[in-house]
Amino acid sequence: MSGGPRQHYNFTLAILTIAGAAYALQQTMVIPALPAFQRELHTTTTWVTWVLTVLLLVASVATPIVGKLGDQFGKERLLLISLSIFLVGCLGAAAAWNIWSLIAFRAVQGLGAAVFPLAFAIIRDEFPPEKVGVAIGLISAVFGIGGGFGIVFSGLIVDHLSWRWLFIFGAIPVAVAIPLVHRFVPESPIKTPSRVDFVGAVLLSTGLICLLLAMTEGESWGWASSRILGLFAGAVAAFAAWVWAELRVPEPLIDMRMFVRRDVAFTNLAALISGFAMFGTFVLIPNFVETPRGVPASISHLVHYGFGASATKAGLYLLPSSVALLFAGPLTGLIGRRTGSKWPLAAGMLLVAISAAMLAVWHSHPWEILAAMPILGTGVGFAFAAMATLITEAVKPTETGVATGMNTVMRTVGGVVGGQVGATLLSAHLISGTHVPAVTGFEIAFGASAVAALVGTVVAVLVTPAGRRERLRPAAAEGRD
């Protein structure tokens, strides 16, 4: 509707929120259902994990590419295309007839990850300057809220319905969002006429696929195996070639000069760390609470942790964090207008560190887990919202899509690394004579997330020099009113 009147920005925000929630839910809803996939599709643990991994792989590759295409050809147009492909993936996954078809349709779903950078770019183009931070905060919160609620809803569905309903329910908000985006979200007037950098896209894709494949399969293939070492070497070579190529093509996929600027580079590093800390914590909690307390672990030992929770109850343990996220995201925008967005980012990383440390030390009773969850949710909400705002403030309007897309990729890569480090720590600390993780593995994993988040706090403070720039930003925003 690029030629019609502009809708009120709050209406546009509501539609973008629906679109973002649709993708965020599907990202995590499969986690509690992995055992059901393995059982009903008659496959192995290695292949069933690809139901989760392949979406992250495709999303990491597609996000910056689609973000760039949005900057070139229109954000609303690419948002519609991404949602339509995502809908096909949802419906195909619901009808999957074996593990290979399910993995293939989850790969199709991964193309929908560009919803978030495209939404951020539309907000920057359409919203009044003083409303941008709050709106980006809300959309960023949806990413975390959807992830948390996705696990909650998945537990209910897995316990009471077929796993196919995971994808049927996931298709509903996508089907609602597509006509709303087409009818009411305006096409951006800001575009970048240029050619697609196919060489850069291929090299970036190759590097990300090698890196994420090595991280996800390292435990099962062996970290010192020739395949894993070859993948890591391939990732290094591909990324080096990508940087070399991007510095020489006239119209690069990603402007390296923008990518290495202090505010962008440190914000992306914070995204990598936050993804590591969040996934290293979120993914472990359902495993922890579902472990039956007191099951025989050896002749002389019992498991002295866990609460024997069902999939539904395990999801409910994450509910307080999702509720906190709902309020933390928009609040970040309000705080950022007064202090600069790096301070909510630093506060968010510190809160994540505190919550992870609480889980590492206090986990004997359900209330101790529940007490850490609102702190974790608030920290994640602050961090995600502040990062998106920092990126949109740091780059030109024509670079918003690709810049926020790369920030999302960094968070995804961090999440994959965090999840794999957690799984490796659990595998390395088993109760003697069993395949049951010892509580020590969980404690070390939670502690690692806490340490990573503390490092992220320092990185956040270094995003921009303290002082004049951040003090002047609120005044500048008021001057544009």
C-alpha positions in Angstrom: 0.0 0.0 0.0 2.9 2.3 -0.7 0.7 4.8 -2.5 -2.0 5.1 0.1 -2.2 7.1 3.3 0.2 6.1 6.2 -1.4 4.1 9.0 -0.9 5.2 12.6 2.4 3.8 13.8 0.8 2.0 16.7 -1.3 0.0 14.3 1.8 -0.8 12.2 3.5 -1.9 15.4 0.7 -4.3 16.4 0.9 -6.0 13.0 4.7 -6.3 13.2 4.4 -7.8 16.7 2.1 -10.5 15.3 4.5 -11.3 12.6 7.5 -11.4 15.0 5.6 -13.6 17.5 4.8 -16.1 14.8 8.5 -16.8 14.1 9.6 -16.6 17.7 7.1 -19.3 18.8 8.3 -21.7 16.1 12.0 -21.3 17.0 11.6 -23.0 20.3 8.3 -25.0 20.2 10.1 -28.1 18.9 12.5 -28.4 21.9 10.1 -30.3 24.2 8.9 -32.4 21.2 12.2 -33.8 20.1 11.7 -37.1 21.9 8.3 -37.4 20.2 9.8 -36.8 16.8 12.4 -39.5 17.4 9.8 -42.0 18.6 7.1 -41.4 16.0 9.4 -40.9 13.0 11.7 -43.8 13.9 14.9 -41.9 13.7 18.1 -41.3 15.8 19.0 -38.7 18.3 21.5 -37.2 15.9 19.0 -36.7 13.1 16.2 -35.4 15.3 18.4 -32.6 16.7 18.5 -31.3 13.1 14.8 -30.4 13.4 16.1 -27.6 15.7 19.5 -27.0 14.2 18.5 -26.7 10.5 16.2 -23.7 11.3 19.1 -21.9 13.0 21.5 -22.7 10.1 19.2 -21.4 7.4 18.1 -18.4 9.5 21.8 -17.4 10.0 22.4 -17.5 6.3 19.2 -16.0 5.1 18.8 -13.1 7.6 21.5 -10.7 6.4 20.8 -11.6 2.8 17.0 -10.9 3.1 17.8 -7.8 5.1 20.0 -6.5 2.3 17.3 -7.3 -0.2 14.8 -5.4 2.0 17.0 -2.3 1.9 17.2 -2.6 -1.9 13.7 -3.6 -3.0 11.4 -2.6 -0.1 11.0 -3.9 3.5 7.3 -4.5 3.3 7.7 -6.5 0.1 10.4 -8.7 1.5 8.5 -9.1 4.8 5.5 -10.5 2.9 7.7 -12.9 0.9 9.4 -14.1 4.1 6.1 -14.6 5.9 4.6 -16.5 2.9 7.6 -18.8 2.7 7.4 -19.3 6.5 3.8 -20.3 6.2 4.6 -22.9 3.6 7.3 -24.3 5.9 4.8 -24.5 8.8 2.1 -26.3 6.8 4.7 -28.6 5.2 6.2 -29.5 8.6 2.7 -30.3 9.9 2.2 -32.8 7.1 5.8 -34.2 7.2 5.9 -38.0 6.5 9.4 -38.8 7.7 12.3 -37.1 9.4 13.9 -36.0 6.1 10.7 -34.1 5.0 10.4 -32.5 8.5 14.0 -31.3 8.4 13.4 -29.9 4.9 10.4 -27.9 5.9 12.1 -26.6 9.0 14.8 -25.3 6.7 12.1 -23.5 4.7 10.8 -22.0 8.0 14.3 -20.7 8.7 13.8 -18.2 5.9 11.3 -16.4 8.1 14.0 -15.2 10.5 14.3 -12.0 8.5 11.0 -10.9 10.1 12.9 -9.2 12.9 15.5 -7.1 11.0 12.8 -6.1 8.4 10.5 -5.1 11.3 13.2 -3.0 12.9 13.9 -1.3 9.5 10.2 -0.5 9.0 10.0 1.0 12.5 13.0 3.2 11.8 11.5 4.4 8.5 7.9 5.0 9.7 7.9 5.9 13.4 8.5 9.3 15.0 12.1 9.5 16.4 11.0 9.6 20.0 8.9 6.4 19.5 11.6 4.3 17.8 13.3 3.0 20.9 10.1 1.8 22.6 8.8 0.2 19.5 12.1 -1.7 18.8 12.1 -2.7 22.5 8.7 -4.3 22.1 9.6 -6.2 19.0 12.8 -7.3 20.6 10.9 -8.5 23.6 8.6 -10.5 21.4 11.6 -12.5 20.3 12.4 -13.6 23.8 8.7 -13.8 24.9 7.9 -16.0 21.9 10.8 -18.3 22.7 9.7 -18.7 26.3 6.0 -19.2 25.5 6.9 -21.5 22.6 8.3 -24.0 25.1 5.2 -23.5 27.4 2.7 -24.1 24.6 4.8 -27.0 23.2 4.6 -28.8 26.5 0.9 -28.6 26.6 0.6 -29.8 23.0 3.1 -32.6 23.4 1.3 -33.9 26.5 -2.2 -33.7 25.1 -2.1 -33.6 21.3 0.0 -34.8 18.3 3.3 -33.0 17.6 1.8 -32.0 14.2 -0.3 -29.4 16.1 2.9 -27.6 16.9 3.1 -26.4 13.3 -0.6 -26.0 12.8 -0.9 -23.6 15.7 2.3 -22.0 14.5 0.8 -21.4 11.0 -2.2 -19.5 12.4 -0.5 -16.2 13.4 1.5 -16.3 10.1 -1.7 -16.6 8.1 -3.2 -13.7 10.1 -0.1 -11.5 9.7 0.2 -11.9 5.9 -3.0 -10.1 4.8 -2.5 -7.5 7.6 1.0 -6.7 6.4 -0.1 -6.5 2.8 -3.1 -4.2 3.6 -1.8 -1.9 6.3 2.0 -1.9 6.6 3.3 0.9 4.3 6.2 0.3 1.9 9.3 2.1 3.0 10.2 5.2 1.0 13.9 4.6 1.8 15.5 2.2 -0.6 19.1 1.4 -1.8 19.3 0.9 -5.5 22.1 -1.6 -6.0 23.0 -5.1 -7.1 23.0 -8.2 -4.9 26.5 -9.3 -3.9 26.2 -13.0 -4.7 29.9 -13.7 -4.1 29.6 -12.2 -0.6 26.4 -14.1 0.1 27.9 -17.5 -0.9 31.1 -17.0 1.1 29.1 -15.8 4.2 26.7 -18.7 3.8 29.6 -21.2 3.6 31.3 -19.8 6.6 28.2 -19.8 8.8 27.2 -23.3 7.7 30.6 -24.7 8.4 30.8 -23.0 11.8 27.3 -23.9 13.0 27.5 -27.5 11.6 30.7 -28.0 13.5 29.2 -26.6 16.7 26.0 -28.7 16.5 27.7 -32.0 15.5 30.9 -31.7 17.6 29.6 -33.8 20.4 28.3 -36.6 18.3 31.1 -36.7 15.7 33.9 -35.9 18.2 35.5 -32.5 18.7 38.9 -33.7 17.6 37.6 -35.7 14.6 38.8 -34.8 11.1 35.3 -33.8 10.0 34.9 -31.3 12.8 38.4 -29.9 12.4 37.8 -29.6 8.7 34.6 -27.7 9.2 36.3 -25.2 11.6 39.1 -24.8 9.1 36.5 -24.3 6.3 34.7 -21.7 8.4 37.9 -19.7 9.0 38.8 -19.8 5.3 35.4 -18.8 4.1 35.1 -15.9 6.6 38.6 -14.7 5.6 37.7 -14.9 1.9 34.4 -13.1 2.6 36.1 -10.2 4.3 38.6 -10.0 1.5 35.8 -10.0 -1.1 33.6 -7.5 0.7 36.5 -4.9 0.9 36.9 -5.1 -2.9 33.4 -5.3 -4.5 31.8 -2.0 -5.3 28.5 -2.9 -3.7 29.2 -5.3 -0.8 26.6 -7.3 1.0 27.9 -5.9 4.2 30.0 -2.7 4.4 33.0 -3.8 6.4 33.8 -0.2 7.4 30.3 -0.1 9.0 30.7 -3.5 10.5 34.0 -2.7 12.4 32.9 0.6 13.8 33.2 0.6 17.5 29.5 0.9 18.3 28.4 -1.7 15.8 31.3 -4.1 16.5 30.9 -4.0 20.3 27.1 -4.3 20.0 27.5 -7.4 17.8 30.0 -8.9 20.3 27.4 -8.3 23.1 24.8 -10.1 20.9 27.1 -13.1 20.5 27.6 -13.2 24.3 24.0 -12.7 25.2 22.9 -15.5 22.8 25.5 -17.8 24.5 24.3 -16.9 28.0 20.6 -17.0 27.3 20.5 -20.3 25.3 23.0 -21.9 27.8 20.4 -21.2 30.5 17.0 -21.5 28.8 17.8 -24.8 27.1 19.1 -26.4 30.4 16.2 -25.5 32.6 13.6 -27.9 31.1 16.2 -30.7 31.3 17.0 -29.9 34.9 13.4 -29.8 36.2 12.3 -32.8 34.2 14.9 -35.1 35.8 13.1 -37.4 38.3 14.5 -36.8 41.8 15.6 -40.0 43.4 15.9 -42.4 40.4 18.6 -44.9 40.8 21.8 -43.5 39.4 24.2 -46.2 40.6 24.2 -48.9 43.2 25.0 -46.4 45.9 23.7 -43.1 44.6 20.4 -41.4 43.8 19.8 -38.3 41.6 19.5 -35.5 44.2 18.2 -32.8 41.9 15.4 -32.2 39.5 11.7 -32.2 40.2 10.3 -34.9 37.8 8.3 -32.2 35.9 6.2 -33.1 32.9 6.8 -31.2 29.6 3.9 -28.9 30.5 5.3 -28.1 33.9 8.8 -27.7 32.6 7.5 -25.0 30.2 5.7 -23.2 33.1 9.0 -22.8 34.9 10.0 -20.4 32.1 6.7 -18.5 32.2 7.9 -15.8 34.7 10.8 -14.9 32.4 8.5 -14.5 29.5 6.2 -12.2 31.5 9.1 -10.1 32.6 10.3 -9.8 29.0 7.0 -8.3 28.0 7.6 -5.3 30.2 11.4 -5.1 30.0 11.5 -4.5 26.2 9.5 -1.3 25.9 10.9 0.0 29.2 14.4 -0.3 27.7 13.3 2.3 25.0 12.2 4.7 27.7 15.4 4.4 29.7 17.5 4.6 26.6 16.0 7.9 25.6 17.4 9.4 28.8 20.6 7.6 29.4 21.7 6.1 26.0 21.0 2.5 25.1 24.3 1.1 26.2 23.4 1.4 29.8 20.2 -0.8 29.6 22.3 -3.2 27.6 24.9 -3.3 30.4 22.2 -3.6 33.0 20.6 -6.4 31.1 23.8 -8.4 30.8 24.4 -8.0 34.5 20.9 -9.2 35.4 21.5 -12.3 33.2 24.7 -13.0 35.0 23.0 -12.7 38.4 20.2 -15.0 37.4 22.6 -17.6 36.0 24.7 -17.4 39.1 21.5 -17.9 41.2 20.7 -21.1 39.2 24.2 -22.4 39.7 24.1 -22.0 43.4 20.5 -22.4 44.4 18.5 -25.1 42.7 17.3 -27.5 45.4 13.7 -26.3 45.4 11.2 -25.2 42.7 10.9 -21.7 44.2 14.6 -21.1 43.8 14.3 -21.8 40.0 11.2 -19.6 39.8 12.9 -16.8 41.7 15.7 -16.5 39.1 13.3 -16.5 36.1 12.0 -12.9 36.3 15.6 -11.6 36.7 16.6 -13.6 33.7 13.6 -12.4 31.6 14.2 -8.7 32.6 17.9 -9.0 31.7 17.2 -10.6 28.3 14.5 -8.1 27.5 16.9 -5.2 28.3 19.7 -6.6 26.3 17.8 -7.6 23.2 15.9 -4.3 22.9 19.0 -2.2 23.6 21.1 -4.0 21.0 18.5 -3.5 18.3 18.2 0.2 19.1 22.0 0.7 19.2 22.4 -0.8 15.8 19.6 1.3 14.2 21.1 4.4 15.7 24.6 3.6 14.5 24.0 3.0 10.8 22.4 4.9 7.9 18.7 4.3 7.2 19.7 2.5 4.0 21.8 0.0 6.0 19.3 -0.8 8.7 18.0 -4.1 7.3 21.4 -5.7 6.8 22.9 -4.3 10.0 20.1 -5.6 12.3 20.2 -8.8 10.3 23.8 -9.4 11.1 23.1 -8.6 14.8 20.5 -11.3 14.8 23.0 -13.7 13.2 25.5 -13.0 15.9 22.9 -13.7 18.6 21.9 -17.0 16.8 25.5 -18.1 16.6 26.0 -17.3 20.2 22.9 -19.3 21.0 24.1 -22.4 19.1 27.5 -22.2 20.9 25.8 -21.8 24.3 23.5 -24.7 23.7 26.3 -26.9 22.6 28.6 -25.9 25.4 25.9 -26.8 27.8 25.2 -30.2 26.2 29.0 -30.9 26.2 29.3 -30.1 29.9 26.4 -32.3 30.8 27.9 -35.2 28.8 31.2 -34.7 30.5 29.7 -35.0 34.0 27.6 -38.1 34.1 26.8 -40.1 37.3 29.1 -43.1 37.3 27.7 -46.1 35.4 24.7 -44.2 33.9 23.8 -41.8 31.2 22.2 -39.4 33.7 24.0 -36.0 34.0 25.4 -35.2 37.5 24.2 -32.0 39.1 27.8 -30.7 38.7 27.4 -30.5 35.0 24.4 -28.2 35.4 26.2 -26.1 38.0 29.2 -25.6 35.7 27.0 -24.8 32.7 25.0 -22.2 34.6 28.2 -20.8 36.0 29.7 -20.5 32.5 26.6 -18.5 31.4 27.1 -16.2 34.4 30.7 -15.6 33.6 29.9 -15.0 29.9 27.2 -12.5 30.8 29.6 -10.6 33.1 32.0 -10.3 30.2 29.1 -9.0 28.2 28.4 -6.3 30.8 31.9 -5.0 30.3 31.6 -5.1 26.5 28.3 -3.2 26.7 29.9 -0.4 28.7 32.6 -0.1 25.9 30.0 0.1 23.1 30.4 3.9 22.9 32.6 6.4 24.8 30.8 7.6 27.9 29.8 11.2 28.0 28.8 13.7 25.5 27.3 11.6 22.7 24.8 9.8 25.0 23.9 13.0 26.9 23.1 14.8 23.6 21.0 12.0 22.1 17.7 12.8 24.0 18.1 16.4 23.1 18.6 15.5 19.5 15.5 13.4 19.5 13.5 16.2 21.0 14.8 18.6 18.4 13.4 16.4 15.6 9.9 16.4 17.1 
